């Protein structure tokens, strides 16, 4: 097994900045919860339900992205950043460049 990739300070800063942005968006959507405010002009309750569904999907996606970034930051602290969580092999630098919070090598993606 090779050594994990050394995360640069710039990469860490970029991930921390992205995490802060995602936290803000997640908190905003979470604060709305099921009581999301919608235009009173909506004549169709199905449209309101669809809007709520879209917001739930967006919330879930943002939450998963935030979780992945937070895990990447923990792995940086532990010195395991850049290793696949399944096989323990190094994740290619090209893959990490495209997906800096990835947890898996291409074989286990």
C-alpha positions as CSV (number, residue, x, y, z in Angstrom):
1,X,0.0,0.0,0.0
2,X,1.4,3.4,-1.0
3,X,1.4,6.6,1.1
4,X,-1.7,8.7,1.1
5,X,-1.7,12.0,-0.8
6,X,-0.4,15.0,1.1
7,X,-3.2,17.5,1.1
8,X,-2.0,21.0,0.4
9,X,-3.0,24.0,2.6
10,X,-4.7,25.4,-0.5
11,X,-6.8,22.3,-0.9
12,X,-7.8,22.2,2.7
13,X,-8.7,25.9,2.6
14,X,-10.8,25.3,-0.5
15,X,-12.6,22.4,1.2
16,X,-13.2,24.4,4.3
17,X,-14.7,27.3,2.3
18,X,-16.9,24.9,0.4
19,X,-18.0,23.3,3.7
20,X,-18.9,26.7,5.1
21,X,-21.0,27.5,2.0
22,X,-22.8,24.2,2.1
23,X,-23.5,24.5,5.8
24,X,-25.1,27.9,5.2
25,X,-27.3,26.4,2.4
26,X,-28.2,23.4,4.5
27,X,-29.1,25.5,7.5
28,X,-31.3,27.8,5.3
29,X,-33.2,24.8,3.9
30,X,-33.4,23.1,7.2
31,X,-34.8,26.2,8.9
32,X,-37.6,26.2,6.4
33,X,-38.4,22.5,7.1
34,X,-41.9,21.4,6.1
35,X,-43.2,25.0,6.7
36,X,-41.5,26.3,3.5
37,X,-43.1,29.6,2.4
38,X,-44.5,29.6,-1.1
39,X,-46.2,32.2,-3.2
40,X,-49.8,32.5,-2.1
41,X,-50.7,32.7,-5.8
42,X,-50.1,29.0,-6.2
43,X,-53.4,27.7,-7.3
44,X,-52.4,24.1,-7.3
45,X,-51.5,22.1,-4.2
46,X,-49.7,19.6,-6.4
47,X,-47.3,22.3,-7.4
48,X,-46.7,23.2,-3.8
49,X,-46.0,19.6,-3.0
50,X,-43.6,19.4,-6.0
51,X,-41.7,22.5,-4.8
52,X,-41.4,20.9,-1.3
53,X,-40.2,17.7,-2.8
54,X,-37.6,19.6,-4.9
55,X,-36.4,21.4,-1.8
56,X,-36.1,18.1,0.1
57,X,-34.0,16.6,-2.7
58,X,-31.8,19.6,-2.7
59,X,-31.4,19.5,1.0
60,X,-30.4,15.8,0.9
61,X,-27.9,16.4,-1.9
62,X,-26.3,19.3,-0.1
63,X,-26.2,17.4,3.2
64,X,-24.4,14.4,1.5
65,X,-21.9,16.8,-0.2
66,X,-21.2,18.5,3.2
67,X,-20.8,15.1,4.9
68,X,-18.2,14.0,2.3
69,X,-16.2,17.3,2.7
70,X,-16.3,17.0,6.5
71,X,-15.0,13.4,6.2
72,X,-12.2,14.5,3.8
73,X,-11.1,17.2,6.3
74,X,-11.1,14.6,9.1
75,X,-9.0,12.3,6.9
76,X,-6.6,15.1,6.3
77,X,-6.2,15.5,10.0
78,X,-5.7,11.8,10.5
79,X,-3.2,11.5,7.6
80,X,-5.4,9.2,5.6
81,X,-6.6,11.6,3.0
82,X,-6.2,10.2,-0.5
83,X,-6.6,6.6,0.4
84,X,-9.6,4.5,-0.7
85,X,-11.9,3.6,2.3
86,X,-12.6,0.2,0.7
87,X,-9.2,-1.1,-0.3
88,X,-6.8,1.3,1.3
89,X,-5.0,2.0,-2.0
90,X,-4.1,5.5,-3.0
91,X,-6.7,7.5,-4.9
92,X,-5.2,8.9,-8.1
93,X,-4.2,12.6,-8.0
94,X,-6.3,13.2,-11.1
95,X,-9.4,11.8,-9.4
96,X,-8.7,13.9,-6.3
97,X,-8.3,16.9,-8.4
98,X,-11.7,16.4,-9.9
99,X,-13.4,15.2,-6.7
100,X,-11.3,16.4,-3.8
101,X,-13.8,15.0,-1.2
102,X,-14.0,11.5,-2.8
103,X,-13.6,8.6,-0.4
104,X,-13.0,5.9,-3.0
105,X,-10.5,5.0,-5.7
106,X,-11.9,4.5,-9.3
107,X,-12.2,0.8,-8.8
108,X,-14.6,1.3,-5.8
109,X,-16.5,4.4,-7.0
